[in-house]
Amino acid sequence: MLMRLDKFLSDQTPLSRSEIKKKASGGQITFNGNIIRDCSVKIDPKASHITLSGKLITYRKNVYYIMDKPKGVVTATRDKKDKTVIDLLKAEDRRRGIFPAGRLDKDTTGMILLTDDGELSHKILSPVSHIPKYYIVQLAESFKTEYVNLFNNSLSTSSGEAFLPAKVKAFKNNANMAFIELFEGKFHQIKIMFELVGNKVINLRRVQMGNLKIPIELRLGEYVEIMHKYIEQLLVKPDFSVVFEEIEKNFSSYWINI
Ligand code: URA
């Protein structure tokens, strides 16, 4: 389907139509090798070769970034005092409508999906779709085997807030490190759950959502774009033991202690 060049560029970049017009007057836009000054020309978004300031602009219906959120950064699109995950995106990657699908506490690190795909985000966040999320937890006190049953039997707070059953397991070589699978994301949930069993979370890091692990080459604050076909893995429910074994085997790649 053909579309106007300025519509294509405003969909695919953070620029507004008036900014695009200015780029065009400055000779910054090419269409199949020719400089274009009139942005109303019709192009084929999937087949035309479009460049903006020398950079090829490829058509993506939506974008998906996986970020390794550092501490001190808030999972929001805007914040009065703190840096947000959106602030960590390069200006050219900040497409209109991009937002974090889900949230991590300011002092939690790890995997965050940033996307402008509202439908996928809804599926990931909706409690009815039961998409598991996996975290490595560093505890103040040693993990106790009784936690396995306590977490599996719906912990609840004194004010009556109940949590869905969750699987937990300790890592072999460190008595203070645990792994947890959650199917919901209530405020401070993991911290509250461990408090309820008499322990305390010192550090928390999300390493997997659905069947998609955080790419280990990422450093804190970095992100990679994930193609749509891999994003579907987010909606797959893996087996807890399989995920645990994979993370334990490569523990030093997944646990970045800050
Ligand atoms: N549980 C928490 O307590 N904090 C997070 O950031 C995520 C889950």
Residues whose N, C-alpha, C, O or C-beta is under 5 A from the ligand:
A	BS01	URA	R103 L104 D105 T108 K186 H188 Q189 I190 K191
